[in-house]
Every structure is written in structure tokens, then in C-alpha cells.
Amino acid sequence: MAARKKKSKASAKTRKSSTPRKTARPNTAKPAGEFRLPRKAKGKRAQFYDDPAIDELMAIVISLTAEMSVAFERITTLERVLARRGQIELTEIEEYEPDDEEGAERAMEREGLIARVFQVLEIIGSEAKR
């Protein structure tokens, strides 16, 4: 009986399948700088405080801190690079006023920031509906 199983396995390997063989998935990896976190985390949200509202607030504070840290680093880098090149005086930054088009762009960026920061409330709200 054992010999028979081996024979059937061997013949199964040599038989051609009627369904096409799946090929490797194409490389769909995003280039550096385009990485995005998944919209929803797997599993249940961890709770550290007795009141879940405190956990929500802490998540917002942490998210804001991360956003601000990145923004401050980039701003400081830009200011210093431009000042070293002699392209700006640091006082120009303090005195700058955007035009209407740039004001509209800034408003869109601000809305995006607000959406990212308060995304945690949307996630928690959708979890509560379950």
C-alpha cells in the first residue's frame, strides 16, 4: 500500500494540471517615501486607563507630537539650508504673509492634519458601532 501511495504522488507530479500555475506576484512595493500605515489596526485596541476617553486623548496627543516633531525638523532644516546659502534672512520668515492661493493650500494641509490627528476618534467610533 505504501508503494502505491508513492506511485500516485509521483504520477500526480508528472500530470499536467488543467488550471494554469500561479506566477509570483508582481512587485507592488511603493518607493521610499510613499509608505502608508494601514487604516485599521488588527485586533482590539489596547486600553491603559480606566476611562477609554483618556486613552483616546493620549492617542491624539501622541499623534500630534509625532506630527509636530517631523514638521519642526523639516522647518528648521529648510531655514538653516536657505540661510547658509544666503537665500533668506531668518527675519524674512517671521515677516512673511501668504497670498490667497497659498492661504488656500495651507487650509487644505491643515484639514489633512486635522483628519490624521483625529482619525483615532473615527476608528474608535466605528469599533463602538460593532
C-alpha positions as CSV (number, residue, x, y, z in Angstrom):
1,M,0.0,0.0,0.0
2,A,2.8,2.4,0.8
3,A,4.4,1.8,-2.6
4,R,1.1,2.5,-4.2
5,K,0.9,6.0,-2.4
6,K,4.4,6.8,-3.6
7,K,3.5,5.9,-7.2
8,S,0.3,8.0,-7.1
9,K,2.3,11.0,-5.7
10,A,4.9,10.6,-8.4
11,S,2.2,10.3,-11.2
12,A,0.5,13.4,-9.8
13,K,3.7,15.4,-10.1
14,T,4.1,14.4,-13.7
15,R,0.5,15.0,-14.7
16,K,-0.3,18.4,-16.2
17,S,-2.8,20.4,-14.5
18,S,-5.7,21.9,-16.4
19,T,-5.5,25.1,-14.3
20,P,-2.7,27.5,-15.1
21,R,0.0,27.7,-12.5
22,K,0.1,30.9,-10.5
23,T,3.1,33.1,-11.0
24,A,4.8,35.2,-8.4
25,R,3.0,38.4,-7.6
26,P,4.4,41.5,-9.3
27,N,6.4,43.8,-7.2
28,T,3.8,46.3,-5.9
29,A,6.0,47.8,-3.2
30,K,5.8,51.5,-3.0
31,P,9.0,53.5,-3.4
32,A,10.6,55.0,-0.3
33,G,8.6,58.0,1.0
34,E,5.3,56.6,-0.1
35,F,4.8,54.2,2.9
36,R,1.4,54.4,4.4
37,L,0.1,52.7,7.6
38,P,-3.0,50.6,7.3
39,R,-6.2,52.5,8.0
40,K,-7.2,49.9,10.6
41,A,-5.1,48.1,13.1
42,K,-5.6,44.3,13.6
43,G,-7.1,43.2,16.8
44,K,-8.7,45.1,19.6
45,R,-7.4,48.5,20.7
46,A,-5.3,48.3,23.9
47,Q,-6.8,50.2,26.9
48,F,-4.4,51.6,29.5
49,Y,-6.7,53.8,31.6
50,D,-10.0,53.0,33.3
51,D,-11.7,55.6,31.2
52,P,-11.4,54.9,27.4
53,A,-11.7,58.7,26.8
54,I,-8.3,59.2,28.4
55,D,-6.8,56.5,26.0
56,E,-8.4,58.4,23.1
57,L,-6.9,61.7,24.3
58,M,-3.5,60.1,24.8
59,A,-3.6,58.7,21.2
60,I,-4.4,62.2,19.9
61,V,-1.5,63.8,21.9
62,I,0.9,61.1,20.7
63,S,-0.2,61.6,17.1
64,L,0.1,65.4,17.4
65,T,3.5,65.1,19.0
66,A,4.8,62.9,16.1
67,E,3.3,65.3,13.5
68,M,4.9,68.3,15.2
69,S,8.3,66.7,15.6
70,V,8.5,65.9,11.9
71,A,7.3,69.4,11.0
72,F,9.7,71.2,13.3
73,E,12.7,69.2,12.0
74,R,11.8,70.0,8.4
75,I,11.1,73.6,9.0
76,T,14.4,74.1,10.9
77,T,16.3,72.2,8.2
78,L,14.8,74.4,5.5
79,E,15.5,77.6,7.4
80,R,19.1,76.7,8.0
81,V,19.8,75.5,4.5
82,L,18.4,78.6,3.0
83,A,20.2,80.9,5.4
84,R,23.5,79.2,4.8
85,R,23.1,79.7,1.1
86,G,22.4,83.3,1.7
87,Q,19.0,83.0,0.0
88,I,17.0,84.2,3.0
89,E,17.4,86.1,6.2
90,L,15.8,84.4,9.1
91,T,13.8,87.5,9.9
92,E,12.1,87.2,6.5
93,I,10.3,84.1,7.8
94,E,8.8,85.9,10.7
95,E,7.6,88.8,8.4
96,Y,6.2,86.6,5.6
97,E,2.5,86.8,4.7
98,P,1.0,84.2,2.2
99,D,-1.1,85.3,-0.8
100,D,-4.7,83.9,-1.3
101,E,-3.6,80.9,-3.3
102,E,-1.1,79.9,-0.8
103,G,-3.6,80.5,2.0
104,A,-6.0,78.1,0.3
105,E,-3.2,75.5,0.0
106,R,-2.4,75.9,3.7
107,A,-6.0,75.4,4.6
108,M,-6.1,72.1,2.7
109,E,-2.9,71.0,4.5
110,R,-4.4,72.0,7.8
111,E,-7.6,69.9,7.1
112,G,-5.4,66.9,6.3
113,L,-3.5,67.3,9.5
114,I,-6.8,67.5,11.5
115,A,-8.1,64.4,9.7
116,R,-4.9,62.5,10.5
117,V,-4.8,63.6,14.2
118,F,-8.4,62.9,14.9
119,Q,-8.5,59.6,12.8
120,V,-8.3,57.8,16.1
121,L,-11.8,59.0,17.0
122,E,-13.2,57.7,13.7
123,I,-11.6,54.3,14.3
124,I,-12.9,54.2,17.9
125,G,-16.3,55.3,16.8
126,S,-16.5,52.6,14.2
127,E,-15.4,50.0,16.7
128,A,-18.1,51.1,19.1
129,K,-20.7,50.5,16.5
130,R,-19.8,46.8,16.2
